[in-house]
Amino acid sequence: MKIIVSNRSGVPIYEQIKEQIKAAIFSGELREDDLLPSIRQLARDLKISVITTTRAYGDLEQEGFIVNVQGKGCYVLPRNKELARENALHKMEDGLGAAIAAAKAEGITYMEIIERLNLLWEADYD
């Protein structure tokens, strides 16, 4: 897993780290019991403060994504099905929101959107 942070982003660095780790967990890149880089190692690799990586890992632990085993490191917890569903719904809402905005900008009607949605729903995406 590669984490990339940007000082120019409007998003705090700890939040960027947290979101990238969560994305890796949801995508399956990180699996249950995978060991994350140590807090100090990640800080060194990203050339950031240990406090920043501690905050990211602390938030992830509070949210139920990882566990810190004293003296051993931080491990990915089993994937919470409810959190995974919420993440999928959020991604879907983002995509649908963009599609609706584009449709409205071009005068596409609600019924035309529903027709397309039904066609896509019936398509084989598995």
The first five atom37 places (N, CA, C, CB, O) and aatype in JSON, in Angstrom:
{
  "aatype": [12, 11, 9, 9, 19, 15, 2, 1, 15, 7, 19, 14, 9, 18, 6, 5, 9, 11, 6, 5, 9, 11, 0, 0, 9, 13, 15, 7, 6, 10, 1, 6, 3, 3, 10, 10, 14, 15, 9, 1, 5, 10, 0, 1, 3, 10, 11, 9, 15, 19, 9, 16, 16, 16, 1, 0, 18, 7, 3, 10, 6, 5, 6, 7, 13, 9, 19, 2, 19, 5, 7, 11, 7, 4, 18, 19, 10, 14, 1, 2, 11, 6, 10, 0, 1, 6, 2, 0, 10, 8, 11, 12, 6, 3, 7, 10, 7, 0, 0, 9, 0, 0, 0, 11, 0, 6, 7, 9, 16, 18, 12, 6, 9, 9, 6, 1, 10, 2, 10, 10, 17, 6, 0, 3, 18, 3],
  "atom_mask": [
    [1, 1, 1, 1, 1],
    [1, 1, 1, 1, 1],
    [1, 1, 1, 1, 1],
    [1, 1, 1, 1, 1],
    [1, 1, 1, 1, 1],
    [1, 1, 1, 1, 1],
    [1, 1, 1, 1, 1],
    [1, 1, 1, 1, 1],
    [1, 1, 1, 1, 1],
    [1, 1, 1, 0, 1],
    [1, 1, 1, 1, 1],
    [1, 1, 1, 1, 1],
    [1, 1, 1, 1, 1],
    [1, 1, 1, 1, 1],
    [1, 1, 1, 1, 1],
    [1, 1, 1, 1, 1],
    [1, 1, 1, 1, 1],
    [1, 1, 1, 1, 1],
    [1, 1, 1, 1, 1],
    [1, 1, 1, 1, 1],
    [1, 1, 1, 1, 1],
    [1, 1, 1, 1, 1],
    [1, 1, 1, 1, 1],
    [1, 1, 1, 1, 1],
    [1, 1, 1, 1, 1],
    [1, 1, 1, 1, 1],
    [1, 1, 1, 1, 1],
    [1, 1, 1, 0, 1],
    [1, 1, 1, 1, 1],
    [1, 1, 1, 1, 1],
    [1, 1, 1, 1, 1],
    [1, 1, 1, 1, 1],
    [1, 1, 1, 1, 1],
    [1, 1, 1, 1, 1],
    [1, 1, 1, 1, 1],
    [1, 1, 1, 1, 1],
    [1, 1, 1, 1, 1],
    [1, 1, 1, 1, 1],
    [1, 1, 1, 1, 1],
    [1, 1, 1, 1, 1],
    [1, 1, 1, 1, 1],
    [1, 1, 1, 1, 1],
    [1, 1, 1, 1, 1],
    [1, 1, 1, 1, 1],
    [1, 1, 1, 1, 1],
    [1, 1, 1, 1, 1],
    [1, 1, 1, 1, 1],
    [1, 1, 1, 1, 1],
    [1, 1, 1, 1, 1],
    [1, 1, 1, 1, 1],
    [1, 1, 1, 1, 1],
    [1, 1, 1, 1, 1],
    [1, 1, 1, 1, 1],
    [1, 1, 1, 1, 1],
    [1, 1, 1, 1, 1],
    [1, 1, 1, 1, 1],
    [1, 1, 1, 1, 1],
    [1, 1, 1, 0, 1],
    [1, 1, 1, 1, 1],
    [1, 1, 1, 1, 1],
    [1, 1, 1, 1, 1],
    [1, 1, 1, 1, 1],
    [1, 1, 1, 1, 1],
    [1, 1, 1, 0, 1],
    [1, 1, 1, 1, 1],
    [1, 1, 1, 1, 1],
    [1, 1, 1, 1, 1],
    [1, 1, 1, 1, 1],
    [1, 1, 1, 1, 1],
    [1, 1, 1, 1, 1],
    [1, 1, 1, 0, 1],
    [1, 1, 1, 1, 1],
    [1, 1, 1, 0, 1],
    [1, 1, 1, 1, 1],
    [1, 1, 1, 1, 1],
    [1, 1, 1, 1, 1],
    [1, 1, 1, 1, 1],
    [1, 1, 1, 1, 1],
    [1, 1, 1, 1, 1],
    [1, 1, 1, 1, 1],
    [1, 1, 1, 1, 1],
    [1, 1, 1, 1, 1],
    [1, 1, 1, 1, 1],
    [1, 1, 1, 1, 1],
    [1, 1, 1, 1, 1],
    [1, 1, 1, 1, 1],
    [1, 1, 1, 1, 1],
    [1, 1, 1, 1, 1],
    [1, 1, 1, 1, 1],
    [1, 1, 1, 1, 1],
    [1, 1, 1, 1, 1],
    [1, 1, 1, 1, 1],
    [1, 1, 1, 1, 1],
    [1, 1, 1, 1, 1],
    [1, 1, 1, 0, 1],
    [1, 1, 1, 1, 1],
    [1, 1, 1, 0, 1],
    [1, 1, 1, 1, 1],
    [1, 1, 1, 1, 1],
    [1, 1, 1, 1, 1],
    [1, 1, 1, 1, 1],
    [1, 1, 1, 1, 1],
    [1, 1, 1, 1, 1],
    [1, 1, 1, 1, 1],
    [1, 1, 1, 1, 1],
    [1, 1, 1, 1, 1],
    [1, 1, 1, 0, 1],
    [1, 1, 1, 1, 1],
    [1, 1, 1, 1, 1],
    [1, 1, 1, 1, 1],
    [1, 1, 1, 1, 1],
    [1, 1, 1, 1, 1],
    [1, 1, 1, 1, 1],
    [1, 1, 1, 1, 1],
    [1, 1, 1, 1, 1],
    [1, 1, 1, 1, 1],
    [1, 1, 1, 1, 1],
    [1, 1, 1, 1, 1],
    [1, 1, 1, 1, 1],
    [1, 1, 1, 1, 1],
    [1, 1, 1, 1, 1],
    [1, 1, 1, 1, 1],
    [1, 1, 1, 1, 1],
    [1, 1, 1, 1, 1],
    [1, 1, 1, 1, 1],
    [1, 1, 1, 1, 1]
  ],
  "atom_positions": [
    [[0.85, -1.18, 0.0], [0.0, 0.0, 0.0], [0.89, 1.24, 0.0], [-0.96, 0.0, 1.22], [1.83, 1.35, 0.78]],
    [[0.58, 2.14, -0.88], [1.34, 3.39, -0.97], [0.43, 4.54, -0.56], [1.9, 3.6, -2.41], [-0.68, 4.68, -1.07]],
    [[0.92, 5.34, 0.36], [0.17, 6.51, 0.81], [0.84, 7.75, 0.26], [0.08, 6.57, 2.37], [2.05, 7.92, 0.36]],
    [[0.03, 8.62, -0.32], [0.53, 9.87, -0.89], [-0.21, 11.01, -0.21], [0.35, 9.91, -2.46], [-1.44, 11.04, -0.17]],
    [[0.56, 11.96, 0.32], [-0.06, 13.13, 0.96], [0.36, 14.39, 0.23], [0.34, 13.21, 2.44], [1.41, 14.46, -0.4]],
    [[-0.5, 15.38, 0.34], [-0.24, 16.66, -0.31], [-0.43, 17.79, 0.7], [-1.18, 16.85, -1.53], [-1.45, 17.88, 1.38]],
    [[0.58, 18.64, 0.78], [0.47, 19.82, 1.64], [-0.44, 20.87, 1.03], [1.86, 20.41, 1.91], [-0.92, 21.76, 1.73]],
    [[-0.68, 20.77, -0.26], [-1.48, 21.78, -0.96], [-2.97, 21.46, -0.96], [-1.01, 21.92, -2.39], [-3.8, 22.29, -1.33]],
    [[-3.28, 20.26, -0.53], [-4.68, 19.86, -0.45], [-5.34, 20.64, 0.7], [-4.82, 18.31, -0.24], [-4.66, 21.0, 1.66]],
    [[-6.6, 20.87, 0.6], [-7.32, 21.53, 1.69], [-7.65, 20.56, 2.82], [0.0, 0.0, 0.0], [-8.21, 20.96, 3.83]],
    [[-7.29, 19.29, 2.64], [-7.59, 18.25, 3.61], [-6.37, 18.05, 4.52], [-7.98, 16.91, 2.9], [-5.25, 17.92, 4.02]],
    [[-6.57, 18.03, 5.84], [-5.43, 17.8, 6.74], [-4.71, 16.49, 6.41], [-5.9, 17.79, 8.2], [-5.34, 15.53, 5.95]],
    [[-3.4, 16.45, 6.64], [-2.6, 15.29, 6.28], [-3.08, 14.04, 7.01], [-1.12, 15.54, 6.58], [-3.15, 12.97, 6.41]],
    [[-3.4, 14.15, 8.3], [-3.86, 12.96, 9.02], [-5.13, 12.4, 8.39], [-4.11, 13.29, 10.51], [-5.32, 11.18, 8.37]],
    [[-5.98, 13.27, 7.89], [-7.23, 12.85, 7.24], [-6.93, 12.17, 5.91], [-8.17, 14.06, 7.02], [-7.59, 11.2, 5.55]],
    [[-5.94, 12.67, 5.16], [-5.55, 12.04, 3.9], [-5.05, 10.62, 4.16], [-4.46, 12.88, 3.2], [-5.41, 9.69, 3.44]],
    [[-4.22, 10.46, 5.18], [-3.69, 9.14, 5.54], [-4.85, 8.21, 5.91], [-2.68, 9.24, 6.71], [-4.94, 7.08, 5.42]],
    [[-5.71, 8.69, 6.77], [-6.85, 7.9, 7.25], [-7.73, 7.44, 6.09], [-7.68, 8.7, 8.25], [-8.1, 6.27, 6.02]],
    [[-8.06, 8.35, 5.2], [-8.95, 8.01, 4.08], [-8.29, 7.02, 3.11], [-9.35, 9.27, 3.33], [-8.97, 6.15, 2.58]],
    [[-6.99, 7.15, 2.89], [-6.3, 6.22, 2.0], [-6.22, 4.82, 2.61], [-4.89, 6.74, 1.68], [-6.34, 3.82, 1.89]],
    [[-6.02, 4.73, 3.9], [-6.0, 3.42, 4.56], [-7.4, 2.81, 4.53], [-5.5, 3.55, 6.03], [-7.54, 1.62, 4.26]],
    [[-8.43, 3.6, 4.8], [-9.79, 3.1, 4.74], [-10.12, 2.61, 3.32], [-10.79, 4.19, 5.17], [-10.75, 1.56, 3.16]],
    [[-9.71, 3.36, 2.32], [-9.96, 2.96, 0.93], [-9.26, 1.63, 0.62], [-9.47, 4.05, -0.05], [-9.82, 0.78, -0.07]],
    [[-8.04, 1.46, 1.14], [-7.3, 0.21, 0.92], [-8.0, -0.96, 1.62], [-5.85, 0.34, 1.42], [-7.98, -2.09, 1.11]],
    [[-8.61, -0.71, 2.76], [-9.35, -1.76, 3.46], [-10.61, -2.11, 2.69], [-9.7, -1.32, 4.9], [-10.91, -3.29, 2.5]],
    [[-11.36, -1.1, 2.26], [-12.6, -1.35, 1.53], [-12.35, -2.04, 0.19], [-13.35, -0.05, 1.3], [-13.16, -2.86, -0.25]],
    [[-11.23, -1.72, -0.45], [-10.93, -2.32, -1.76], [-10.36, -3.73, -1.64], [-9.95, -1.44, -2.52], [-10.28, -4.45, -2.63]],
    [[-9.97, -4.11, -0.43], [-9.38, -5.43, -0.23], [-7.87, -5.44, -0.36], [0.0, 0.0, 0.0], [-7.24, -6.49, -0.18]],
    [[-7.28, -4.3, -0.66], [-5.82, -4.22, -0.73], [-5.22, -4.53, 0.64], [-5.37, -2.81, -1.22], [-4.19, -5.21, 0.73]],
    [[-5.85, -4.03, 1.69], [-5.47, -4.39, 3.06], [-6.53, -5.35, 3.58], [-5.34, -3.12, 3.98], [-7.73, -5.09, 3.48]],
    [[-6.07, -6.45, 4.14], [-6.99, -7.46, 4.64], [-6.86, -7.63, 6.15], [-6.74, -8.8, 3.95], [-5.93, -7.13, 6.78]],
    [[-7.82, -8.34, 6.71], [-7.81, -8.62, 8.15], [-6.46, -9.16, 8.59], [-8.92, -9.62, 8.5], [-5.88, -10.03, 7.94]],
    [[-5.96, -8.64, 9.69], [-4.7, -9.02, 10.31], [-3.45, -8.54, 9.58], [-4.64, -10.5, 10.41], [-2.34, -8.87, 9.99]],
    [[-3.59, -7.76, 8.5], [-2.41, -7.17, 7.86], [-1.79, -6.16, 8.83], [-2.79, -6.47, 6.5], [-2.49, -5.42, 9.51]],
    [[-0.47, -6.15, 8.88], [0.27, -5.22, 9.72], [0.5, -3.92, 8.96], [1.63, -5.83, 10.18], [1.0, -3.94, 7.83]],
    [[0.12, -2.81, 9.56], [0.37, -1.5, 8.97], [1.8, -1.07, 9.3], [-0.66, -0.44, 9.47], [2.39, -1.58, 10.25]],
    [[2.35, -0.13, 8.53], [3.67, 0.4, 8.91], [3.58, 1.01, 10.31], [4.16, 1.48, 7.87], [2.54, 1.52, 10.71]],
    [[4.67, 0.95, 11.05], [4.66, 1.55, 12.38], [4.41, 3.05, 12.24], [6.0, 1.28, 13.13], [4.64, 3.64, 11.19]],
    [[3.95, 3.64, 13.3], [3.68, 5.08, 13.32], [4.94, 5.85, 12.96], [3.15, 5.51, 14.71], [4.9, 6.77, 12.15]],
    [[6.06, 5.47, 13.57], [7.32, 6.17, 13.3], [7.81, 5.94, 11.87], [8.4, 5.71, 14.29], [8.3, 6.87, 11.23]],
    [[7.66, 4.71, 11.38], [8.11, 4.41, 10.02], [7.29, 5.19, 9.0], [8.01, 2.89, 9.73], [7.84, 5.76, 8.05]],
    [[5.98, 5.22, 9.18], [5.12, 5.96, 8.25], [5.47, 7.44, 8.28], [3.63, 5.74, 8.6], [5.52, 8.09, 7.24]],
    [[5.7, 7.98, 9.47], [6.08, 9.39, 9.59], [7.39, 9.65, 8.85], [6.22, 9.8, 11.08], [7.51, 10.66, 8.14]],
    [[8.36, 8.76, 9.0], [9.64, 8.91, 8.29], [9.44, 8.83, 6.78], [10.64, 7.82, 8.74], [9.95, 9.66, 6.03]],
    [[8.69, 7.82, 6.34], [8.46, 7.62, 4.91], [7.78, 8.83, 4.26], [7.62, 6.37, 4.68], [8.12, 9.22, 3.14]],
    [[6.82, 9.41, 4.97], [6.06, 10.54, 4.43], [6.68, 11.9, 4.76], [4.64, 10.5, 4.95], [6.21, 12.94, 4.29]],
    [[7.74, 11.86, 5.59], [8.42, 13.09, 6.02], [7.44, 14.04, 6.71], [9.06, 13.79, 4.82], [7.36, 15.23, 6.41]],
    [[6.72, 13.45, 7.66], [5.75, 14.23, 8.44], [5.97, 13.94, 9.92], [4.29, 13.89, 8.02], [6.79, 13.1, 10.29]],
    [[5.24, 14.63, 10.76], [5.35, 14.48, 12.21], [4.75, 13.15, 12.67], [4.65, 15.65, 12.91], [3.76, 12.67, 12.12]],
    [[5.37, 12.57, 13.69], [4.84, 11.37, 14.33], [3.45, 11.66, 14.92], [5.8, 10.87, 15.44], [2.59, 10.79, 14.96]],
    [[3.25, 12.88, 15.36], [1.96, 13.28, 15.91], [0.85, 13.14, 14.86], [2.01, 14.74, 16.43], [-0.27, 12.74, 15.17]],
    [[1.18, 13.46, 13.62], [0.2, 13.37, 12.54], [-0.19, 11.92, 12.28], [0.77, 14.0, 11.26], [-1.37, 11.61, 12.15]],
    [[0.81, 11.02, 12.2], [0.48, 9.62, 11.96], [-0.22, 9.0, 13.18], [1.76, 8.82, 11.63], [-1.09, 8.15, 13.02]],
    [[0.15, 9.44, 14.37], [-0.52, 8.97, 15.58], [-2.0, 9.35, 15.54], [0.15, 9.54, 16.84], [-2.86, 8.55, 15.91]],
    [[-2.28, 10.56, 15.11], [-3.68, 11.02, 15.0], [-4.46, 10.18, 14.0], [-3.74, 12.52, 14.59], [-5.59, 9.77, 14.27]],
    [[-3.86, 9.91, 12.83], [-4.53, 9.11, 11.8], [-4.83, 7.71, 12.32], [-3.67, 9.04, 10.52], [-5.95, 7.21, 12.19]],
    [[-3.82, 7.06, 12.91], [-4.01, 5.71, 13.43], [-5.0, 5.69, 14.59], [-2.66, 5.13, 13.87], [-5.8, 4.77, 14.71]],
    [[-4.94, 6.71, 15.45], [-5.88, 6.8, 16.57], [-7.32, 6.9, 16.09], [0.0, 0.0, 0.0], [-8.21, 6.24, 16.62]],
    [[-7.53, 7.74, 15.08], [-8.88, 7.88, 14.51], [-9.35, 6.56, 13.89], [-8.91, 9.01, 13.45], [-10.5, 6.16, 14.06]],
    [[-8.45, 5.9, 13.16], [-8.81, 4.61, 12.54], [-9.16, 3.57, 13.6], [-7.66, 4.11, 11.66], [-10.06, 2.75, 13.4]],
    [[-8.45, 3.6, 14.7], [-8.74, 2.65, 15.78], [-10.1, 2.97, 16.4], [-7.63, 2.69, 16.86], [-10.89, 2.06, 16.67]],
    [[-10.37, 4.24, 16.64], [-11.67, 4.64, 17.21], [-12.82, 4.27, 16.29], [-11.7, 6.15, 17.48], [-13.91, 3.92, 16.76]],
    [[-12.59, 4.34, 15.0], [-13.63, 4.04, 14.02], [-13.76, 2.54, 13.75], [-13.36, 4.77, 12.73], [-14.64, 2.12, 13.0]],
    [[-12.9, 1.72, 14.36], [-13.03, 0.28, 14.24], [-12.37, -0.35, 13.03], [0.0, 0.0, 0.0], [-12.72, -1.46, 12.63]],
    [[-11.4, 0.36, 12.44], [-10.72, -0.19, 11.26], [-9.44, -0.93, 11.62], [-10.4, 0.92, 10.29], [-9.07, -1.89, 10.95]],
    [[-8.76, -0.48, 12.67], [-7.49, -1.09, 13.06], [-7.44, -1.26, 14.58], [-6.29, -0.23, 12.58], [-8.24, -0.68, 15.31]],
    [[-6.48, -2.07, 15.03], [-6.24, -2.23, 16.45], [-4.74, -2.08, 16.67], [-6.76, -3.61, 16.98], [-3.93, -2.58, 15.89]],
    [[-4.37, -1.37, 17.74], [-2.97, -1.19, 18.1], [-2.64, -2.21, 19.19], [-2.68, 0.28, 18.58], [-3.15, -2.13, 20.31]],
    [[-1.78, -3.17, 18.84], [-1.35, -4.18, 19.8], [-0.03, -3.69, 20.38], [-1.2, -5.61, 19.12], [0.98, -3.62, 19.68]],
    [[-0.05, -3.37, 21.67], [1.12, -2.79, 22.32], [2.37, -3.64, 22.08], [0.87, -2.65, 23.83], [2.39, -4.85, 22.34]],
    [[3.4, -2.99, 21.56], [4.68, -3.66, 21.32], [4.74, -4.46, 20.03], [0.0, 0.0, 0.0], [5.81, -4.96, 19.67]],
    [[3.61, -4.59, 19.32], [3.6, -5.39, 18.09], [3.22, -4.57, 16.87], [2.64, -6.54, 18.24], [3.66, -4.89, 15.76]],
    [[2.41, -3.54, 17.03], [2.03, -2.71, 15.91], [0.53, -2.61, 15.71], [0.0, 0.0, 0.0], [-0.26, -3.06, 16.54]],
    [[0.16, -2.0, 14.6], [-1.25, -1.79, 14.26], [-1.67, -2.78, 13.19], [-1.49, -0.34, 13.79], [-1.01, -2.94, 12.16]],
    [[-2.78, -3.44, 13.44], [-3.3, -4.47, 12.54], [-4.69, -4.1, 12.05], [-3.32, -5.84, 13.23], [-5.45, -3.44, 12.75]],
    [[-5.01, -4.53, 10.83], [-6.33, -4.31, 10.26], [-7.31, -5.26, 10.94], [-6.33, -4.52, 8.71], [-7.06, -6.46, 11.06]],
    [[-8.43, -4.72, 11.38], [-9.49, -5.52, 12.0], [-10.35, -6.16, 10.92], [-10.35, -4.65, 12.93], [-10.31, -5.74, 9.76]],
    [[-11.14, -7.17, 11.28], [-12.08, -7.75, 10.3], [-12.98, -6.64, 9.74], [-12.94, -8.87, 10.95], [-13.38, -5.72, 10.46]],
    [[-13.27, -6.75, 8.48], [-14.07, -5.73, 7.81], [-15.49, -5.71, 8.37], [-14.1, -5.97, 6.3], [-16.19, -6.72, 8.38]],
    [[-15.89, -4.55, 8.82], [-17.23, -4.35, 9.35], [-18.19, -4.2, 8.18], [-17.28, -3.09, 10.29], [-18.09, -3.26, 7.39]],
    [[-19.13, -5.14, 8.06], [-20.06, -5.15, 6.91], [-20.92, -3.89, 6.86], [-20.96, -6.38, 6.98], [-21.24, -3.4, 5.78]],
    [[-21.28, -3.38, 8.03], [-22.1, -2.18, 8.07], [-21.31, -0.97, 7.55], [-22.6, -1.92, 9.5], [-21.84, -0.15, 6.8]],
    [[-20.03, -0.86, 7.96], [-19.2, 0.23, 7.47], [-18.96, 0.11, 5.97], [-17.86, 0.26, 8.22], [-18.96, 1.11, 5.26]],
    [[-18.75, -1.12, 5.51], [-18.54, -1.33, 4.08], [-19.78, -0.92, 3.28], [-18.19, -2.81, 3.8], [-19.66, -0.32, 2.21]],
    [[-20.95, -1.25, 3.8], [-22.2, -0.87, 3.12], [-22.36, 0.65, 3.1], [-23.42, -1.52, 3.83], [-22.74, 1.22, 2.07]],
    [[-22.07, 1.3, 4.21], [-22.15, 2.77, 4.27], [-21.19, 3.4, 3.27], [-21.83, 3.26, 5.68], [-21.53, 4.38, 2.61]],
    [[-19.99, 2.84, 3.16], [-19.01, 3.35, 2.21], [-19.52, 3.19, 0.78], [-17.66, 2.63, 2.38], [-19.4, 4.11, -0.03]],
    [[-20.1, 2.04, 0.47], [-20.63, 1.79, -0.87], [-21.78, 2.76, -1.18], [-21.12, 0.33, -1.01], [-21.88, 3.29, -2.29]],
    [[-22.65, 2.98, -0.2], [-23.76, 3.92, -0.4], [-23.25, 5.33, -0.64], [-24.7, 3.91, 0.82], [-23.78, 6.06, -1.47]],
    [[-22.21, 5.71, 0.1], [-21.63, 7.04, -0.07], [-21.05, 7.2, -1.49], [-20.53, 7.3, 0.99], [-21.28, 8.22, -2.14]],
    [[-20.32, 6.21, -1.96], [-19.75, 6.25, -3.31], [-20.87, 6.33, -4.35], [-18.87, 5.02, -3.58], [-20.77, 7.08, -5.32]],
    [[-21.93, 5.55, -4.13], [-23.05, 5.55, -5.06], [-23.71, 6.92, -5.11], [-24.06, 4.48, -4.67], [-24.02, 7.42, -6.19]],
    [[-23.93, 7.52, -3.94], [-24.55, 8.84, -3.88], [-23.7, 9.88, -4.6], [-24.77, 9.26, -2.43], [-24.23, 10.76, -5.28]],
    [[-22.39, 9.8, -4.44], [-21.5, 10.74, -5.14], [-21.65, 10.59, -6.65], [-20.03, 10.51, -4.73], [-21.78, 11.58, -7.37]],
    [[-21.63, 9.35, -7.12], [-21.76, 9.09, -8.55], [-23.11, 9.51, -9.1], [0.0, 0.0, 0.0], [-23.2, 10.13, -10.16]],
    [[-24.16, 9.18, -8.37], [-25.51, 9.56, -8.81], [-25.7, 11.08, -8.78], [-26.57, 8.88, -7.94], [-26.35, 11.65, -9.65]],
    [[-25.12, 11.71, -7.77], [-25.21, 13.17, -7.69], [-24.58, 13.84, -8.9], [0.0, 0.0, 0.0], [-25.14, 14.79, -9.45]],
    [[-23.41, 13.35, -9.3], [-22.73, 13.91, -10.48], [-23.55, 13.64, -11.74], [-21.32, 13.31, -10.62], [-23.65, 14.5, -12.61]],
    [[-24.12, 12.44, -11.83], [-24.93, 12.1, -13.0], [-26.19, 12.97, -13.08], [-25.33, 10.6, -12.96], [-26.56, 13.44, -14.16]],
    [[-26.82, 13.2, -11.96], [-28.03, 14.03, -11.94], [-27.7, 15.47, -12.31], [-28.69, 13.99, -10.55], [-28.44, 16.11, -13.06]],
    [[-26.6, 15.99, -11.78], [-26.2, 17.35, -12.12], [-25.94, 17.48, -13.62], [-24.94, 17.76, -11.32], [-26.35, 18.46, -14.24]],
    [[-25.25, 16.5, -14.2], [-24.98, 16.53, -15.65], [-26.28, 16.43, -16.45], [-24.02, 15.38, -16.05], [-26.45, 17.12, -17.46]],
    [[-27.19, 15.58, -15.99], [-28.46, 15.42, -16.69], [-29.29, 16.7, -16.65], [-29.26, 14.27, -16.08], [-29.84, 17.13, -17.66]],
    [[-29.35, 17.31, -15.47], [-30.12, 18.56, -15.35], [-29.52, 19.67, -16.22], [-30.17, 19.01, -13.88], [-30.25, 20.47, -16.81]],
    [[-28.2, 19.71, -16.28], [-27.53, 20.74, -17.08], [-27.87, 20.6, -18.56], [-26.03, 20.66, -16.88], [-27.84, 21.59, -19.3]],
    [[-28.17, 19.39, -18.98], [-28.48, 19.15, -20.4], [-29.96, 18.95, -20.67], [-27.73, 17.93, -20.89], [-30.36, 18.59, -21.78]],
    [[-30.79, 19.19, -19.65], [-32.24, 19.11, -19.84], [-32.78, 17.69, -19.93], [0.0, 0.0, 0.0], [-33.88, 17.48, -20.46]],
    [[-32.06, 16.73, -19.42], [-32.54, 15.34, -19.43], [-33.57, 15.2, -18.31], [-31.34, 14.32, -19.24], [-33.35, 15.68, -17.19]],
    [[-34.68, 14.55, -18.62], [-35.78, 14.46, -17.66], [-35.55, 13.36, -16.63], [-37.1, 14.22, -18.38], [-34.71, 12.47, -16.8]],
    [[-36.33, 13.46, -15.56], [-36.29, 12.46, -14.5], [-36.59, 11.07, -15.06], [-37.29, 12.81, -13.38], [-35.91, 10.1, -14.72]],
    [[-37.6, 10.98, -15.91], [-37.98, 9.68, -16.47], [-36.87, 9.11, -17.36], [-39.29, 9.81, -17.28], [-36.66, 7.9, -17.38]],
    [[-36.17, 9.97, -18.09], [-35.05, 9.49, -18.9], [-33.93, 8.94, -18.01], [-34.52, 10.62, -19.81], [-33.27, 7.95, -18.35]],
    [[-33.72, 9.6, -16.89], [-32.71, 9.11, -15.94], [-33.11, 7.75, -15.39], [-32.52, 10.12, -14.77], [-32.3, 6.83, -15.32]],
    [[-34.38, 7.62, -15.01], [-34.87, 6.35, -14.46], [-34.76, 5.24, -15.5], [-36.33, 6.49, -13.99], [-34.38, 4.12, -15.17]],
    [[-35.1, 5.55, -16.76], [-34.98, 4.54, -17.83], [-33.53, 4.06, -17.95], [-35.46, 5.12, -19.18], [-33.28, 2.86, -18.03]],
    [[-32.6, 5.0, -17.96], [-31.17, 4.64, -18.06], [-30.72, 3.84, -16.85], [-30.31, 5.89, -18.2], [-29.97, 2.87, -16.97]],
    [[-31.19, 4.25, -15.67], [-30.83, 3.54, -14.44], [-31.32, 2.09, -14.5], [-31.41, 4.26, -13.21], [-30.6, 1.17, -14.13]],
    [[-32.55, 1.91, -14.97], [-33.09, 0.55, -15.11], [-32.28, -0.27, -16.1], [-34.55, 0.61, -15.55], [-32.0, -1.45, -15.85]],
    [[-31.9, 0.32, -17.22], [-31.08, -0.39, -18.2], [-29.73, -0.8, -17.6], [-30.86, 0.47, -19.45], [-29.28, -1.93, -17.78]],
    [[-29.11, 0.12, -16.89], [-27.83, -0.18, -16.26], [-27.96, -1.23, -15.16], [-27.21, 1.09, -15.68], [-27.09, -2.08, -14.99]],
    [[-29.07, -1.15, -14.42], [-29.31, -2.12, -13.35], [-29.41, -3.54, -13.92], [-30.6, -1.76, -12.57], [-28.92, -4.5, -13.32]],
    [[-30.04, -3.65, -15.07], [-30.22, -4.97, -15.7], [-28.97, -5.46, -16.41], [-31.37, -4.91, -16.68], [-28.86, -6.65, -16.71]],
    [[-28.03, -4.56, -16.7], [-26.78, -4.95, -17.37], [-25.96, -5.84, -16.45], [-25.96, -3.7, -17.8], [-26.09, -5.79, -15.23]],
    [[-25.11, -6.64, -17.05], [-24.29, -7.58, -16.28], [-22.99, -6.9, -15.86], [-23.98, -8.86, -17.11], [-22.06, -6.8, -16.66]],
    [[-22.93, -6.42, -14.6], [-21.72, -5.74, -14.08], [-20.95, -6.6, -13.1], [-22.1, -4.43, -13.4], [-19.98, -6.13, -12.52]],
    [[-21.34, -7.83, -12.92], [-20.66, -8.69, -11.95], [-19.34, -9.2, -12.45], [-21.53, -9.85, -11.58], [-18.65, -9.93, -11.75]]
  ]
}
